[in-house]
């Protein structure tokens, strides 16, 4: 038997009998482990609450919407992740339009040279 576990999708990797038993025995509803993680993160950062975001794409979408509303143009540095890798996700899921802009090198202040 091949010991490789391919986690690309739930249609590629089939759960074993032990995995099915664990799923059947799992608590239904809010995940208490995830709730503890969020509570601990809020405690560590001194915030009122925290939220777990399972993907980088979801993080980017929420961050974008913290600053702009649907339909707006988002100007970002040309090599920025949001203007490249996420460039097609934003219009499709958030109706935001990334607009990569070239950035000139910044000359540091004399005190930092």
KEKE-3310 file (N, C-alpha, C; in steps of 0.2 Angstrom, whole numbers, plus 5000, padded with zeros to 4 digits):
npx = (5004:5003:5010:5008:4999:4988:4983:4976:4962:4946:4941:4951:4959:4954:4945:4951:4945:4947:4948:4935:4928:4932:4927:4914:4912:4915:4912:4898:4894:4899:4917:4926:4939:4944:4938:4944:4957:4955:4951:4963:4972:4967:4968:4983:4986:4980:4967:4949:4943:4947:4949:4949:4956:4956:4963:4975:4970:4957:4961:4967:4956:4947:4956:4957:4943:4942:4947:4942:4927:4916:4918:4927:4944:4959:4974:4990:5008:5018:5024:5017:5008:4994:4992:4996:4997:4984:4977:4966:4957:4951:4942:4933:4927:4925:4922:4932:4945:4961:4975:4990:5005:5019:5034:5045:5062:5065:5074:5083:5082:5095:5100:5098:5107)
npy = (4994:5011:5024:5037:5052:5061:5077:5086:5087:5082:5073:5066:5060:5047:5044:5034:5020:5022:5036:5039:5035:5044:5056:5053:5053:5066:5082:5091:5106:5122:5122:5117:5116:5125:5137:5138:5141:5153:5161:5161:5167:5180:5183:5183:5194:5204:5208:5210:5200:5186:5179:5164:5162:5151:5152:5160:5167:5171:5179:5189:5194:5199:5208:5217:5222:5229:5241:5246:5247:5236:5236:5246:5252:5245:5251:5244:5240:5235:5222:5216:5204:5204:5211:5202:5187:5186:5193:5189:5184:5193:5202:5192:5187:5198:5209:5219:5229:5225:5236:5236:5246:5254:5256:5268:5267:5270:5283:5282:5291:5303:5300:5286:5280)
npz = (5000:4996:5005:5004:5006:4998:4999:4990:4987:4993:4985:4980:4990:5000:5015:5028:5038:5051:5051:5047:5058:5067:5062:5063:5077:5081:5088:5085:5077:5083:5083:5097:5099:5089:5094:5106:5101:5095:5106:5113:5104:5104:5118:5119:5110:5116:5112:5109:5103:5091:5075:5066:5050:5037:5025:5014:5004:5009:5019:5013:5005:5016:5022:5011:5010:5022:5020:5008:4998:4988:4971:4970:4965:4968:4972:4971:4974:4961:4962:4972:4982:4982:4970:4960:4962:4968:4959:4950:4959:4967:4958:4955:4967:4975:4969:4967:4960:4956:4954:4948:4952:4946:4957:4963:4968:4985:4992:5006:5022:5026:5039:5040:5031)
capx = (5000:5006:5009:5007:4993:4987:4978:4973:4955:4943:4939:4957:4961:4948:4946:4951:4940:4948:4946:4927:4925:4934:4923:4907:4913:4917:4907:4894:4892:4906:4923:4928:4947:4945:4936:4950:4963:4954:4952:4970:4975:4964:4972:4990:4987:4976:4961:4943:4942:4951:4945:4954:4955:4959:4966:4978:4965:4952:4964:4967:4949:4945:4960:4955:4937:4943:4949:4938:4921:4915:4918:4933:4950:4964:4981:4996:5014:5017:5026:5013:5004:4987:4991:4999:4994:4977:4974:4960:4952:4947:4937:4928:4924:4924:4921:4938:4949:4968:4979:4997:5008:5027:5036:5052:5066:5065:5081:5082:5084:5102:5101:5098:5112)
capy = (5000:5017:5028:5044:5055:5067:5081:5091:5087:5076:5068:5062:5056:5044:5043:5027:5018:5026:5043:5040:5034:5050:5061:5052:5054:5073:5086:5094:5113:5126:5118:5119:5117:5132:5142:5139:5144:5160:5164:5161:5172:5186:5184:5185:5200:5209:5210:5208:5194:5184:5175:5160:5162:5145:5152:5166:5171:5174:5184:5195:5197:5203:5214:5222:5225:5233:5247:5248:5243:5233:5241:5251:5251:5244:5252:5241:5240:5230:5215:5214:5198:5206:5213:5197:5181:5187:5198:5187:5182:5199:5204:5187:5186:5204:5215:5224:5228:5227:5240:5236:5252:5253:5259:5270:5265:5276:5285:5282:5297:5303:5296:5279:5278)
capz = (5000:4995:5011:5002:5007:4994:5002:4986:4988:4996:4980:4978:4996:5003:5022:5031:5042:5057:5049:5047:5065:5071:5060:5066:5084:5082:5091:5079:5079:5084:5085:5103:5098:5086:5098:5111:5097:5094:5112:5115:5100:5107:5124:5117:5107:5119:5108:5112:5099:5086:5070:5062:5043:5035:5019:5013:5000:5013:5023:5008:5004:5022:5022:5006:5012:5028:5017:5002:4997:4982:4965:4970:4962:4974:4969:4975:4971:4955:4964:4978:4981:4980:4963:4956:4963:4969:4954:4947:4964:4969:4954:4954:4973:4979:4964:4968:4954:4958:4949:4950:4950:4947:4963:4962:4974:4989:4995:5014:5025:5027:5045:5039:5026)
cpx = (5004:5005:5008:5000:4992:4981:4975:4966:4952:4940:4945:4959:4954:4949:4946:4945:4941:4946:4938:4925:4927:4929:4916:4907:4914:4911:4904:4893:4899:4911:4926:4936:4948:4943:4941:4956:4961:4954:4959:4974:4973:4968:4979:4991:4983:4970:4955:4941:4947:4947:4950:4951:4959:4963:4969:4973:4959:4955:4965:4961:4946:4949:4958:4948:4937:4945:4945:4932:4920:4915:4923:4939:4955:4971:4986:5002:5014:5019:5022:5009:4997:4986:4993:4995:4986:4973:4967:4955:4948:4941:4931:4924:4922:4922:4926:4942:4957:4971:4986:5001:5015:5029:5043:5056:5066:5072:5080:5085:5092:5104:5101:5103:5118)
cpy = (5006:5022:5035:5046:5061:5071:5087:5092:5081:5071:5064:5057:5053:5043:5036:5026:5022:5034:5044:5039:5041:5056:5060:5054:5062:5077:5090:5101:5117:5121:5120:5120:5124:5138:5144:5143:5152:5164:5166:5167:5179:5188:5187:5191:5206:5212:5207:5201:5192:5180:5171:5160:5156:5146:5159:5170:5174:5179:5190:5198:5201:5209:5220:5226:5229:5240:5250:5244:5240:5238:5245:5248:5250:5245:5249:5241:5234:5223:5213:5208:5199:5208:5208:5191:5181:5191:5196:5185:5188:5201:5199:5186:5192:5210:5221:5223:5230:5231:5240:5243:5251:5258:5261:5268:5271:5277:5286:5289:5297:5299:5289:5276:5276)
cpz = (5000:5002:5010:5003:5003:4996:4997:4986:4991:4991:4978:4984:4999:5010:5024:5035:5049:5057:5050:5054:5069:5069:5063:5073:5086:5084:5085:5082:5079:5086:5091:5103:5095:5090:5104:5108:5097:5100:5114:5111:5102:5113:5123:5114:5110:5116:5111:5109:5094:5081:5067:5055:5040:5029:5018:5009:5004:5017:5019:5007:5010:5023:5017:5008:5018:5026:5012:5002:4990:4976:4965:4967:4968:4970:4974:4971:4966:4957:4970:4977:4979:4973:4958:4957:4964:4964:4951:4953:4966:4965:4954:4961:4977:4975:4965:4962:4956:4952:4951:4948:4951:4953:4962:4968:4978:4992:5002:5016:5026:5034:5045:5034:5029)
residu = (UNK:UNK:UNK:UNK:UNK:UNK:UNK:UNK:UNK:UNK:UNK:UNK:UNK:UNK:UNK:UNK:UNK:UNK:UNK:UNK:UNK:UNK:UNK:UNK:UNK:UNK:UNK:UNK:UNK:UNK:UNK:UNK:UNK:UNK:UNK:UNK:UNK:UNK:UNK:UNK:UNK:UNK:UNK:UNK:UNK:UNK:UNK:UNK:UNK:UNK:UNK:UNK:UNK:UNK:UNK:UNK:UNK:UNK:UNK:UNK:UNK:UNK:UNK:UNK:UNK:UNK:UNK:UNK:UNK:UNK:UNK:UNK:UNK:UNK:UNK:UNK:UNK:UNK:UNK:UNK:UNK:UNK:UNK:UNK:UNK:UNK:UNK:UNK:UNK:UNK:UNK:UNK:UNK:UNK:UNK:UNK:UNK:UNK:UNK:UNK:UNK:UNK:UNK:UNK:UNK:UNK:UNK:UNK:UNK:UNK:UNK:UNK:UNK)
# end
